[in-house]
Amino acid sequence: MPEPRDVIIRPIITEKTTGLLDSGQYTFEVDKRATKHMIKDAIEEIFGVKVKSVNTMRYTGKRRRLGVHEGKRKDWKKAVVTLEEGQRIELFEGM
C-alpha cells in the first residue's frame, strides 16, 4: 500500500468547494490509481479525523494548442470526502 502522502496530492480550494465546507465535505486531488478505501485511510491518518464517505471523479486532460504545437494536460482524479458529524480539518479553517 502506498504512503498516505502519495495518495493525497493537494487540496482543491475554489468557491464551490469552500461552500461544501459547511456540510463537512472536503475536496482533494488524489492519485489516479487510488481507490476509495485508500483515500479514506490516507485522510484519516494524515488529518486524524473519521471519514463517513468518499466520492471520486476522473477527469481527462484538455487538449491545448500554441500555434502549430499541440499538447495535452494531465489526466487527474478528484475526491470529495465527507466527514462524520463534528469532525473538522484544521487546514481548511478560516476559508
BADREN-764548 format. One record per atom (N, C-alpha, C, O): residue in one letter; atom name; z, y negated, x negated. Coordinates in steps of 0.02 Angstrom, whole numbers, plus 32768, in hexadecimal, padded with zeros to 4 digits. Each point is the difference from the previous one (the first is absolute). Layout:
<recs>
<rec code="A" site="CA" c3="Z" c2="Y" c1="X"/>
...
</recs>
This chain:
<recs>
<rec code="M" site="N" c3="8000" c2="803B" c1="7FD6"/>
<rec code="M" site="CA" c3="8000" c2="7FC5" c1="802A"/>
<rec code="M" site="C" c3="8000" c2="7FC2" c1="7FD4"/>
<rec code="M" site="O" c3="8026" c2="7FFD" c1="7FCF"/>
<rec code="P" site="N" c3="7FB0" c2="7FD1" c1="8041"/>
<rec code="P" site="CA" c3="7FFD" c2="7FC4" c1="7FD6"/>
<rec code="P" site="C" c3="803F" c2="7FD5" c1="8007"/>
<rec code="P" site="O" c3="8027" c2="8008" c1="802F"/>
<rec code="E" site="N" c3="7FE2" c2="7FCC" c1="7FA1"/>
<rec code="E" site="CA" c3="8039" c2="7FD2" c1="8001"/>
<rec code="E" site="C" c3="7FF9" c2="7FD1" c1="803D"/>
<rec code="E" site="O" c3="7FC9" c2="7FF0" c1="8013"/>
<rec code="P" site="N" c3="806F" c2="7FFC" c1="800B"/>
<rec code="P" site="CA" c3="7FFD" c2="7FD4" c1="803A"/>
<rec code="P" site="C" c3="7FDB" c2="7FBE" c1="7FF2"/>
<rec code="P" site="O" c3="7FDD" c2="7FE7" c1="802C"/>
<rec code="R" site="N" c3="802A" c2="7FFE" c1="7F99"/>
<rec code="R" site="CA" c3="7FDF" c2="7FC1" c1="7FF0"/>
<rec code="R" site="C" c3="7FB5" c2="8009" c1="7FF3"/>
<rec code="R" site="O" c3="7FDB" c2="7FCF" c1="7FFD"/>
<rec code="D" site="N" c3="800E" c2="806F" c1="7FFD"/>
<rec code="D" site="CA" c3="7FB8" c2="800E" c1="7FFC"/>
<rec code="D" site="C" c3="7FE2" c2="8005" c1="8046"/>
<rec code="D" site="O" c3="7FC4" c2="7FF6" c1="8008"/>
<rec code="V" site="N" c3="8064" c2="801A" c1="8029"/>
<rec code="V" site="CA" c3="7FE9" c2="8007" c1="8045"/>
<rec code="V" site="C" c3="7FF9" c2="7FBB" c1="8021"/>
<rec code="V" site="O" c3="7FCD" c2="7FF2" c1="801F"/>
<rec code="I" site="N" c3="8066" c2="7FE3" c1="7FD9"/>
<rec code="I" site="CA" c3="7FFF" c2="7FBE" c1="801D"/>
<rec code="I" site="C" c3="7FE2" c2="7FD0" c1="7FCD"/>
<rec code="I" site="O" c3="801C" c2="7FF6" c1="7FCA"/>
<rec code="I" site="N" c3="7FAA" c2="7FEC" c1="8047"/>
<rec code="I" site="CA" c3="7FDE" c2="7FD3" c1="7FD0"/>
<rec code="I" site="C" c3="801B" c2="7FB9" c1="8006"/>
<rec code="I" site="O" c3="8014" c2="7FE2" c1="7FCE"/>
<rec code="R" site="N" c3="7FED" c2="8002" c1="806F"/>
<rec code="R" site="CA" c3="8018" c2="7FBC" c1="8009"/>
<rec code="R" site="C" c3="800E" c2="7FF4" c1="804A"/>
<rec code="R" site="O" c3="7FE3" c2="8021" c1="802B"/>
<rec code="P" site="N" c3="8049" c2="7FAE" c1="7FE4"/>
<rec code="P" site="CA" c3="8008" c2="7FED" c1="8047"/>
<rec code="P" site="C" c3="7FC6" c2="7FD3" c1="8015"/>
<rec code="P" site="O" c3="7FE3" c2="7FDC" c1="7FD7"/>
<rec code="I" site="N" c3="800C" c2="8027" c1="8068"/>
<rec code="I" site="CA" c3="7FCB" c2="7FD5" c1="801C"/>
<rec code="I" site="C" c3="8022" c2="7FCA" c1="802A"/>
<rec code="I" site="O" c3="8022" c2="8010" c1="8031"/>
<rec code="I" site="N" c3="7FD5" c2="7FB1" c1="7FBB"/>
<rec code="I" site="CA" c3="8022" c2="7FC9" c1="8022"/>
<rec code="I" site="C" c3="7FCB" c2="7FD1" c1="801C"/>
<rec code="I" site="O" c3="7FE1" c2="7FDA" c1="7FDB"/>
<rec code="T" site="N" c3="8015" c2="8029" c1="8067"/>
<rec code="T" site="CA" c3="7FD1" c2="7FD5" c1="8023"/>
<rec code="T" site="C" c3="8024" c2="7FE5" c1="803E"/>
<rec code="T" site="O" c3="8039" c2="8013" c1="800D"/>
<rec code="E" site="N" c3="7FA6" c2="7FC2" c1="8019"/>
<rec code="E" site="CA" c3="801E" c2="7FE7" c1="803D"/>
<rec code="E" site="C" c3="800E" c2="8038" c1="8031"/>
<rec code="E" site="O" c3="8035" c2="8002" c1="8020"/>
<rec code="K" site="N" c3="7F9D" c2="802C" c1="7FE5"/>
<rec code="K" site="CA" c3="8008" c2="8037" c1="802F"/>
<rec code="K" site="C" c3="803A" c2="802E" c1="7FEC"/>
<rec code="K" site="O" c3="8028" c2="8014" c1="802A"/>
<rec code="T" site="N" c3="7FDD" c2="7FFC" c1="7F96"/>
<rec code="T" site="CA" c3="8035" c2="802D" c1="7FEA"/>
<rec code="T" site="C" c3="8044" c2="7FE0" c1="8001"/>
<rec code="T" site="O" c3="8032" c2="8022" c1="800C"/>
<rec code="T" site="N" c3="7FD3" c2="7F9C" c1="7FEA"/>
<rec code="T" site="CA" c3="8040" c2="7FDF" c1="8006"/>
<rec code="T" site="C" c3="8017" c2="7FFE" c1="8048"/>
<rec code="T" site="O" c3="803C" c2="7FFF" c1="800D"/>
<rec code="G" site="N" c3="7F96" c2="8002" c1="8022"/>
<rec code="G" site="CA" c3="8012" c2="8004" c1="8047"/>
<rec code="G" site="C" c3="801E" c2="8044" c1="8011"/>
<rec code="G" site="O" c3="8027" c2="8005" c1="802F"/>
<rec code="L" site="N" c3="7FC6" c2="802F" c1="7FAD"/>
<rec code="L" site="CA" c3="801A" c2="8043" c1="800C"/>
<rec code="L" site="C" c3="8047" c2="800A" c1="7FE6"/>
<rec code="L" site="O" c3="8022" c2="8030" c1="8013"/>
<rec code="L" site="N" c3="7FF5" c2="7FA3" c1="7FC0"/>
<rec code="L" site="CA" c3="8042" c2="8008" c1="7FE2"/>
<rec code="L" site="C" c3="8038" c2="7FFE" c1="8034"/>
<rec code="L" site="O" c3="8033" c2="8022" c1="7FF7"/>
<rec code="D" site="N" c3="7FC4" c2="7FB8" c1="803F"/>
<rec code="D" site="CA" c3="8033" c2="7FFC" c1="8034"/>
<rec code="D" site="C" c3="800B" c2="8043" c1="8023"/>
<rec code="D" site="O" c3="8037" c2="800E" c1="8018"/>
<rec code="S" site="N" c3="7F95" c2="801A" c1="7FEB"/>
<rec code="S" site="CA" c3="8007" c2="8042" c1="8020"/>
<rec code="S" site="C" c3="8010" c2="8037" c1="7FCD"/>
<rec code="S" site="O" c3="7FFD" c2="803C" c1="8012"/>
<rec code="G" site="N" c3="8012" c2="7FB2" c1="7FB0"/>
<rec code="G" site="CA" c3="8014" c2="8032" c1="7FCE"/>
<rec code="G" site="C" c3="7FC6" c2="8025" c1="7FE1"/>
<rec code="G" site="O" c3="8008" c2="8038" c1="7FE8"/>
<rec code="Q" site="N" c3="7FBC" c2="7FA9" c1="8018"/>
<rec code="Q" site="CA" c3="7FC5" c2="8021" c1="7FE3"/>
<rec code="Q" site="C" c3="7FEB" c2="7FDA" c1="7FC1"/>
<rec code="Q" site="O" c3="7FFC" c2="7FC3" c1="8000"/>
<rec code="Y" site="N" c3="7FF8" c2="8063" c1="7FCA"/>
<rec code="Y" site="CA" c3="7FED" c2="7FE4" c1="7FC0"/>
<rec code="Y" site="C" c3="7FBE" c2="801F" c1="7FEA"/>
<rec code="Y" site="O" c3="7FF4" c2="803B" c1="800D"/>
<rec code="T" site="N" c3="7FE2" c2="7F9D" c1="7FD2"/>
<rec code="T" site="CA" c3="7FBC" c2="8017" c1="7FEF"/>
<rec code="T" site="C" c3="7FF9" c2="8003" c1="7FB4"/>
<rec code="T" site="O" c3="8014" c2="7FD2" c1="7FDD"/>
<rec code="F" site="N" c3="7FCE" c2="8064" c1="800B"/>
<rec code="F" site="CA" c3="7FF6" c2="800B" c1="7FB9"/>
<rec code="F" site="C" c3="7FBB" c2="801B" c1="7FF2"/>
<rec code="F" site="O" c3="7FE3" c2="8023" c1="802A"/>
<rec code="E" site="N" c3="8001" c2="7FCC" c1="7F9C"/>
<rec code="E" site="CA" c3="7FC5" c2="8022" c1="7FE7"/>
<rec code="E" site="C" c3="801A" c2="803C" c1="7FDA"/>
<rec code="E" site="O" c3="802C" c2="7FFA" c1="7FD6"/>
<rec code="V" site="N" c3="7FB7" c2="8041" c1="8039"/>
<rec code="V" site="CA" c3="8018" c2="803E" c1="7FE1"/>
<rec code="V" site="C" c3="7FC6" c2="8023" c1="7FDE"/>
<rec code="V" site="O" c3="7FC6" c2="7FEF" c1="800A"/>
<rec code="D" site="N" c3="804B" c2="8043" c1="7FCE"/>
<rec code="D" site="CA" c3="7FCD" c2="8029" c1="7FDF"/>
<rec code="D" site="C" c3="7FD6" c2="8024" c1="8034"/>
<rec code="D" site="O" c3="801A" c2="8017" c1="8033"/>
<rec code="K" site="N" c3="7FA4" c2="7FEE" c1="7FC0"/>
<rec code="K" site="CA" c3="7FD3" c2="801E" c1="8031"/>
<rec code="K" site="C" c3="8010" c2="8049" c1="800F"/>
<rec code="K" site="O" c3="7FF3" c2="8019" c1="8036"/>
<rec code="R" site="N" c3="802B" c2="8009" c1="7F99"/>
<rec code="R" site="CA" c3="800E" c2="8048" c1="8008"/>
<rec code="R" site="C" c3="8045" c2="800D" c1="801D"/>
<rec code="R" site="O" c3="8012" c2="803A" c1="800B"/>
<rec code="A" site="N" c3="8015" c2="7F92" c1="8002"/>
<rec code="A" site="CA" c3="8045" c2="8008" c1="8018"/>
<rec code="A" site="C" c3="8001" c2="8017" c1="8049"/>
<rec code="A" site="O" c3="7FDA" c2="7FE8" c1="802A"/>
<rec code="T" site="N" c3="8053" c2="8047" c1="7FE4"/>
<rec code="T" site="CA" c3="800A" c2="8017" c1="8045"/>
<rec code="T" site="C" c3="8038" c2="7FD8" c1="8020"/>
<rec code="T" site="O" c3="8023" c2="7FDB" c1="7FDE"/>
<rec code="K" site="N" c3="7FE5" c2="802D" c1="8064"/>
<rec code="K" site="CA" c3="8035" c2="7FDB" c1="8022"/>
<rec code="K" site="C" c3="8045" c2="8015" c1="7FE7"/>
<rec code="K" site="O" c3="802D" c2="7FD6" c1="7FFA"/>
<rec code="H" site="N" c3="7FDC" c2="8069" c1="7FF6"/>
<rec code="H" site="CA" c3="8041" c2="8018" c1="7FE6"/>
<rec code="H" site="C" c3="800E" c2="7FE2" c1="7FBB"/>
<rec code="H" site="O" c3="8039" c2="7FEE" c1="7FF2"/>
<rec code="M" site="N" c3="7F94" c2="800D" c1="7FE4"/>
<rec code="M" site="CA" c3="8008" c2="7FE3" c1="7FBE"/>
<rec code="M" site="C" c3="8012" c2="7FB6" c1="8006"/>
<rec code="M" site="O" c3="802A" c2="7FE7" c1="7FDB"/>
<rec code="I" site="N" c3="7FB6" c2="7FF5" c1="8053"/>
<rec code="I" site="CA" c3="800D" c2="7FB9" c1="800A"/>
<rec code="I" site="C" c3="8048" c2="7FF7" c1="801A"/>
<rec code="I" site="O" c3="8024" c2="7FD4" c1="7FE8"/>
<rec code="K" site="N" c3="7FF0" c2="8055" c1="8048"/>
<rec code="K" site="CA" c3="8044" c2="7FFC" c1="801B"/>
<rec code="K" site="C" c3="8034" c2="800B" c1="7FCA"/>
<rec code="K" site="O" c3="8030" c2="7FD9" c1="7FFA"/>
<rec code="D" site="N" c3="7FC7" c2="805B" c1="7FDE"/>
<rec code="D" site="CA" c3="8030" c2="800E" c1="7FCA"/>
<rec code="D" site="C" c3="8002" c2="7FC8" c1="7FCC"/>
<rec code="D" site="O" c3="8036" c2="7FEF" c1="7FE7"/>
<rec code="A" site="N" c3="7F90" c2="7FF5" c1="8009"/>
<rec code="A" site="CA" c3="7FFE" c2="7FCA" c1="7FCF"/>
<rec code="A" site="C" c3="8024" c2="7FC2" c1="8018"/>
<rec code="A" site="O" c3="8026" c2="7FE1" c1="7FDB"/>
<rec code="I" site="N" c3="7FCF" c2="800B" c1="8064"/>
<rec code="I" site="CA" c3="8021" c2="7FC5" c1="801C"/>
<rec code="I" site="C" c3="804B" c2="800A" c1="8003"/>
<rec code="I" site="O" c3="8026" c2="7FD3" c1="7FEF"/>
<rec code="E" site="N" c3="7FEF" c2="8068" c1="8026"/>
<rec code="E" site="CA" c3="8048" c2="800E" c1="8005"/>
<rec code="E" site="C" c3="8021" c2="7FFF" c1="7FBB"/>
<rec code="E" site="O" c3="8038" c2="7FE8" c1="7FF9"/>
<rec code="E" site="N" c3="7FA6" c2="8030" c1="7FD4"/>
<rec code="E" site="CA" c3="801C" c2="8002" c1="7FBD"/>
<rec code="E" site="C" c3="8000" c2="7FBB" c1="7FDF"/>
<rec code="E" site="O" c3="8031" c2="7FED" c1="7FE1"/>
<rec code="I" site="N" c3="7F99" c2="7FED" c1="8026"/>
<rec code="I" site="CA" c3="7FFB" c2="7FBF" c1="7FDF"/>
<rec code="I" site="C" c3="802E" c2="7FCD" c1="8020"/>
<rec code="I" site="O" c3="8024" c2="7FDC" c1="7FDD"/>
<rec code="F" site="N" c3="7FDC" c2="801F" c1="8065"/>
<rec code="F" site="CA" c3="8025" c2="7FCB" c1="8023"/>
<rec code="F" site="C" c3="8042" c2="8016" c1="801D"/>
<rec code="F" site="O" c3="8028" c2="7FD6" c1="8016"/>
<rec code="G" site="N" c3="7FE6" c2="806B" c1="7FEC"/>
<rec code="G" site="CA" c3="8040" c2="8019" c1="801A"/>
<rec code="G" site="C" c3="8009" c2="7FF5" c1="804B"/>
<rec code="G" site="O" c3="8036" c2="7FEE" c1="8016"/>
<rec code="V" site="N" c3="7F95" c2="801C" c1="8010"/>
<rec code="V" site="CA" c3="8001" c2="7FF8" c1="8049"/>
<rec code="V" site="C" c3="7FEC" c2="8041" c1="8022"/>
<rec code="V" site="O" c3="7FE8" c2="802E" c1="7FDF"/>
<rec code="K" site="N" c3="8021" c2="7FD6" c1="8062"/>
<rec code="K" site="CA" c3="7FEE" c2="803B" c1="8027"/>
<rec code="K" site="C" c3="7FBF" c2="7FF1" c1="8026"/>
<rec code="K" site="O" c3="7FFE" c2="7FD1" c1="8027"/>
<rec code="V" site="N" c3="7FCE" c2="8057" c1="7FCE"/>
<rec code="V" site="CA" c3="7FBF" c2="7FF5" c1="801F"/>
<rec code="V" site="C" c3="7FFB" c2="8028" c1="8041"/>
<rec code="V" site="O" c3="8010" c2="803C" c1="8002"/>
<rec code="K" site="N" c3="7FDA" c2="7FA2" c1="8033"/>
<rec code="K" site="CA" c3="7FF7" c2="8021" c1="8041"/>
<rec code="K" site="C" c3="7FBA" c2="801F" c1="8005"/>
<rec code="K" site="O" c3="7FFA" c2="8039" c1="8014"/>
<rec code="S" site="N" c3="7FD1" c2="7FA0" c1="7FDA"/>
<rec code="S" site="CA" c3="7FBC" c2="801B" c1="8004"/>
<rec code="S" site="C" c3="7FD3" c2="7FDC" c1="7FCE"/>
<rec code="S" site="O" c3="8010" c2="7FCA" c1="7FE8"/>
<rec code="V" site="N" c3="7FB7" c2="8055" c1="800B"/>
<rec code="V" site="CA" c3="7FCE" c2="7FE4" c1="7FD2"/>
<rec code="V" site="C" c3="7FBC" c2="8007" c1="8021"/>
<rec code="V" site="O" c3="7FEC" c2="8037" c1="8016"/>
<rec code="N" site="N" c3="7FEF" c2="7F92" c1="7FEF"/>
<rec code="N" site="CA" c3="7FBB" c2="8000" c1="8018"/>
<rec code="N" site="C" c3="7FD3" c2="7FEB" c1="7FC6"/>
<rec code="N" site="O" c3="8010" c2="7FD0" c1="7FDD"/>
<rec code="T" site="N" c3="7FB9" c2="8054" c1="801A"/>
<rec code="T" site="CA" c3="7FD3" c2="7FF0" c1="7FC8"/>
<rec code="T" site="C" c3="7FBA" c2="7FF1" c1="8019"/>
<rec code="T" site="O" c3="7FEA" c2="8017" c1="8035"/>
<rec code="M" site="N" c3="7FF3" c2="7FBF" c1="7FA4"/>
<rec code="M" site="CA" c3="7FBB" c2="7FEE" c1="800D"/>
<rec code="M" site="C" c3="7FD9" c2="8001" c1="7FBF"/>
<rec code="M" site="O" c3="8019" c2="7FE9" c1="7FCD"/>
<rec code="R" site="N" c3="7FAA" c2="8031" c1="8035"/>
<rec code="R" site="CA" c3="7FD5" c2="8001" c1="7FC5"/>
<rec code="R" site="C" c3="7FC9" c2="7FCC" c1="8008"/>
<rec code="R" site="O" c3="7FE3" c2="7FF9" c1="8036"/>
<rec code="Y" site="N" c3="8010" c2="7FE2" c1="7F95"/>
<rec code="Y" site="CA" c3="7FCE" c2="7FCC" c1="8001"/>
<rec code="Y" site="C" c3="7FCB" c2="800E" c1="7FCB"/>
<rec code="Y" site="O" c3="8010" c2="8014" c1="7FC8"/>
<rec code="T" site="N" c3="7FB1" c2="7FE2" c1="804A"/>
<rec code="T" site="CA" c3="7FC9" c2="8008" c1="7FD2"/>
<rec code="T" site="C" c3="7FF3" c2="7FBC" c1="7FE1"/>
<rec code="T" site="O" c3="7FFF" c2="7FCD" c1="8022"/>
<rec code="G" site="N" c3="7FF6" c2="8032" c1="7F9B"/>
<rec code="G" site="CA" c3="7FF3" c2="7FC1" c1="7FDE"/>
<rec code="G" site="C" c3="7FBF" c2="7FE1" c1="8015"/>
<rec code="G" site="O" c3="7FCE" c2="8022" c1="800D"/>
<rec code="K" site="N" c3="8032" c2="7F9B" c1="7FF7"/>
<rec code="K" site="CA" c3="7FC4" c2="7FDD" c1="8016"/>
<rec code="K" site="C" c3="7FCE" c2="7FFB" c1="7FC7"/>
<rec code="K" site="O" c3="8013" c2="7FFD" c1="7FC5"/>
<rec code="R" site="N" c3="7FAD" c2="8001" c1="804C"/>
<rec code="R" site="CA" c3="7FCB" c2="7FF5" c1="7FCF"/>
<rec code="R" site="C" c3="7FFA" c2="7FB6" c1="7FF4"/>
<rec code="R" site="O" c3="8001" c2="7FD8" c1="8030"/>
<rec code="R" site="N" c3="7FF8" c2="8013" c1="7F91"/>
<rec code="R" site="CA" c3="7FFA" c2="7FBA" c1="7FED"/>
<rec code="R" site="C" c3="7FC4" c2="7FF7" c1="7FD3"/>
<rec code="R" site="O" c3="7FF0" c2="802C" c1="7FD8"/>
<rec code="R" site="N" c3="7FEF" c2="7F9A" c1="802E"/>
<rec code="R" site="CA" c3="7FC6" c2="7FEF" c1="7FD7"/>
<rec code="R" site="C" c3="800C" c2="7FBE" c1="7FDC"/>
<rec code="R" site="O" c3="8020" c2="7FD3" c1="801B"/>
<rec code="L" site="N" c3="7FC6" c2="8028" c1="7FA9"/>
<rec code="L" site="CA" c3="7FFD" c2="7FC2" c1="7FDB"/>
<rec code="L" site="C" c3="7FBB" c2="7FFC" c1="7FE2"/>
<rec code="L" site="O" c3="7FF3" c2="801B" c1="7FCA"/>
<rec code="G" site="N" c3="7FE1" c2="7FC4" c1="8059"/>
<rec code="G" site="CA" c3="7FBA" c2="7FFF" c1="7FEA"/>
<rec code="G" site="C" c3="7FE1" c2="8044" c1="8009"/>
<rec code="G" site="O" c3="8001" c2="801C" c1="8037"/>
<rec code="V" site="N" c3="7FE2" c2="7FFF" c1="7F93"/>
<rec code="V" site="CA" c3="7FE0" c2="8042" c1="8005"/>
<rec code="V" site="C" c3="8031" c2="8038" c1="7FF3"/>
<rec code="V" site="O" c3="7FEF" c2="803A" c1="8009"/>
<rec code="H" site="N" c3="804E" c2="7FB6" c1="7FE1"/>
<rec code="H" site="CA" c3="8032" c2="8033" c1="7FF0"/>
<rec code="H" site="C" c3="8028" c2="8011" c1="803F"/>
<rec code="H" site="O" c3="8018" c2="7FD4" c1="8023"/>
<rec code="E" site="N" c3="7FEF" c2="806C" c1="7FE9"/>
<rec code="E" site="CA" c3="8026" c2="8017" c1="803A"/>
<rec code="E" site="C" c3="803A" c2="802A" c1="7FE9"/>
<rec code="E" site="O" c3="7FFA" c2="8028" c1="7FD1"/>
<rec code="G" site="N" c3="803F" c2="7FCF" c1="804F"/>
<rec code="G" site="CA" c3="803B" c2="8027" c1="7FEF"/>
<rec code="G" site="C" c3="8025" c2="8014" c1="803F"/>
<rec code="G" site="O" c3="7FE9" c2="7FF5" c1="8038"/>
<rec code="K" site="N" c3="8052" c2="8028" c1="7FBF"/>
<rec code="K" site="CA" c3="8027" c2="8018" c1="8038"/>
<rec code="K" site="C" c3="8049" c2="7FF8" c1="7FEF"/>
<rec code="K" site="O" c3="8016" c2="8010" c1="7FC9"/>
<rec code="R" site="N" c3="8010" c2="7FD7" c1="8067"/>
<rec code="R" site="CA" c3="8048" c2="7FFD" c1="7FF7"/>
<rec code="R" site="C" c3="801D" c2="8046" c1="8008"/>
<rec code="R" site="O" c3="7FDF" c2="802D" c1="801A"/>
<rec code="K" site="N" c3="805E" c2="7FDD" c1="7FCE"/>
<rec code="K" site="CA" c3="801D" c2="8042" c1="8002"/>
<rec code="K" site="C" c3="8015" c2="8014" c1="8047"/>
<rec code="K" site="O" c3="8010" c2="7FD5" c1="8029"/>
<rec code="D" site="N" c3="7FEF" c2="806C" c1="7FE4"/>
<rec code="D" site="CA" c3="801B" c2="801B" c1="803E"/>
<rec code="D" site="C" c3="804C" c2="7FFE" c1="7FFA"/>
<rec code="D" site="O" c3="801B" c2="8008" c1="7FC9"/>
<rec code="W" site="N" c3="8009" c2="7FEE" c1="806F"/>
<rec code="W" site="CA" c3="8048" c2="7FFD" c1="7FFD"/>
<rec code="W" site="C" c3="8020" c2="8019" c1="8040"/>
<rec code="W" site="O" c3="7FDE" c2="800B" c1="8032"/>
<rec code="K" site="N" c3="8063" c2="7FFF" c1="7FCB"/>
<rec code="K" site="CA" c3="8025" c2="801C" c1="8038"/>
<rec code="K" site="C" c3="803C" c2="7FD3" c1="800E"/>
<rec code="K" site="O" c3="8022" c2="7FE9" c1="7FD2"/>
<rec code="K" site="N" c3="7FEC" c2="800B" c1="806F"/>
<rec code="K" site="CA" c3="8037" c2="7FD7" c1="8015"/>
<rec code="K" site="C" c3="8031" c2="802A" c1="8028"/>
<rec code="K" site="O" c3="7FEC" c2="802C" c1="8026"/>
<rec code="A" site="N" c3="8055" c2="7FC7" c1="7FD1"/>
<rec code="A" site="CA" c3="8033" c2="8023" c1="8026"/>
<rec code="A" site="C" c3="802D" c2="7FCD" c1="8022"/>
<rec code="A" site="O" c3="8018" c2="7FD1" c1="7FE1"/>
<rec code="V" site="N" c3="7FF4" c2="8039" c1="8060"/>
<rec code="V" site="CA" c3="8030" c2="7FD8" c1="8026"/>
<rec code="V" site="C" c3="803D" c2="802C" c1="800B"/>
<rec code="V" site="O" c3="7FFC" c2="8033" c1="8023"/>
<rec code="V" site="N" c3="803C" c2="7FB9" c1="7FBF"/>
<rec code="V" site="CA" c3="803D" c2="8028" c1="8001"/>
<rec code="V" site="C" c3="8030" c2="7FE0" c1="8032"/>
<rec code="V" site="O" c3="8011" c2="7FC5" c1="7FFB"/>
<rec code="T" site="N" c3="8007" c2="8064" c1="8035"/>
<rec code="T" site="CA" c3="8031" c2="7FEA" c1="8030"/>
<rec code="T" site="C" c3="8044" c2="801B" c1="7FEC"/>
<rec code="T" site="O" c3="8008" c2="803C" c1="7FF4"/>
<rec code="L" site="N" c3="8029" c2="7F97" c1="8007"/>
<rec code="L" site="CA" c3="8043" c2="8015" c1="7FEB"/>
<rec code="L" site="C" c3="802D" c2="800D" c1="803C"/>
<rec code="L" site="O" c3="7FF2" c2="7FEA" c1="8038"/>
<rec code="E" site="N" c3="8044" c2="803B" c1="7FBC"/>
<rec code="E" site="CA" c3="8032" c2="800E" c1="8034"/>
<rec code="E" site="C" c3="8021" c2="7FBE" c1="8015"/>
<rec code="E" site="O" c3="7FFD" c2="7FCF" c1="7FDA"/>
<rec code="E" site="N" c3="8022" c2="802F" c1="8061"/>
<rec code="E" site="CA" c3="8023" c2="7FC5" c1="8018"/>
<rec code="E" site="C" c3="8034" c2="7FE9" c1="7FCE"/>
<rec code="E" site="O" c3="8025" c2="8028" c1="7FE5"/>
<rec code="G" site="N" c3="7FDD" c2="7F96" c1="800F"/>
<rec code="G" site="CA" c3="8032" c2="7FE4" c1="7FD4"/>
<rec code="G" site="C" c3="7FEF" c2="8002" c1="7FB6"/>
<rec code="G" site="O" c3="8025" c2="7FE5" c1="7FD7"/>
<rec code="Q" site="N" c3="7FA4" c2="803B" c1="8016"/>
<rec code="Q" site="CA" c3="7FEC" c2="8004" c1="7FBA"/>
<rec code="Q" site="C" c3="7FD3" c2="7FC6" c1="7FEF"/>
<rec code="Q" site="O" c3="7FD7" c2="7FEB" c1="8029"/>
<rec code="R" site="N" c3="8030" c2="7FF9" c1="7F9B"/>
<rec code="R" site="CA" c3="7FD6" c2="7FC8" c1="7FE8"/>
<rec code="R" site="C" c3="7FEF" c2="800C" c1="7FB7"/>
<rec code="R" site="O" c3="8026" c2="8021" c1="7FDB"/>
<rec code="I" site="N" c3="7FA1" c2="7FC5" c1="8010"/>
<rec code="I" site="CA" c3="7FEC" c2="8000" c1="7FB9"/>
<rec code="I" site="C" c3="800A" c2="7FB9" c1="7FE7"/>
<rec code="I" site="O" c3="7FE1" c2="7FD1" c1="8019"/>
<rec code="E" site="N" c3="8049" c2="8027" c1="7FB5"/>
<rec code="E" site="CA" c3="8012" c2="7FBE" c1="7FE6"/>
<rec code="E" site="C" c3="7FC4" c2="7FDB" c1="7FE2"/>
<rec code="E" site="O" c3="7FFF" c2="7FC3" c1="7FFF"/>
<rec code="L" site="N" c3="7FD0" c2="8061" c1="7FE8"/>
<rec code="L" site="CA" c3="7FC5" c2="7FE2" c1="7FE1"/>
<rec code="L" site="C" c3="7FDC" c2="7FD1" c1="802F"/>
<rec code="L" site="O" c3="7FE5" c2="7FCD" c1="7FEB"/>
<rec code="F" site="N" c3="801B" c2="8042" c1="8056"/>
<rec code="F" site="CA" c3="7FDB" c2="7FDA" c1="8031"/>
<rec code="F" site="C" c3="802B" c2="7FCA" c1="8022"/>
<rec code="F" site="O" c3="7FE5" c2="7FDA" c1="8029"/>
<rec code="E" site="N" c3="805B" c2="8021" c1="7FC8"/>
<rec code="E" site="CA" c3="802C" c2="7FD0" c1="8020"/>
<rec code="E" site="C" c3="7FEB" c2="7FB9" c1="7FEE"/>
<rec code="E" site="O" c3="7FED" c2="7FF2" c1="7FC7"/>
<rec code="G" site="N" c3="8016" c2="7FE1" c1="806A"/>
<rec code="G" site="CA" c3="7FF0" c2="7FBA" c1="7FF4"/>
<rec code="G" site="C" c3="7FB7" c2="7FF0" c1="8009"/>
<rec code="G" site="O" c3="7FEA" c2="7FC9" c1="7FEF"/>
<rec code="M" site="N" c3="7FEE" c2="8066" c1="802C"/>
<rec code="M" site="CA" c3="7FB8" c2="7FF3" c1="800A"/>
<rec code="M" site="C" c3="7FF4" c2="7FEC" c1="8048"/>
<rec code="M" site="O" c3="7FC6" c2="7FF4" c1="8013"/>
</recs>
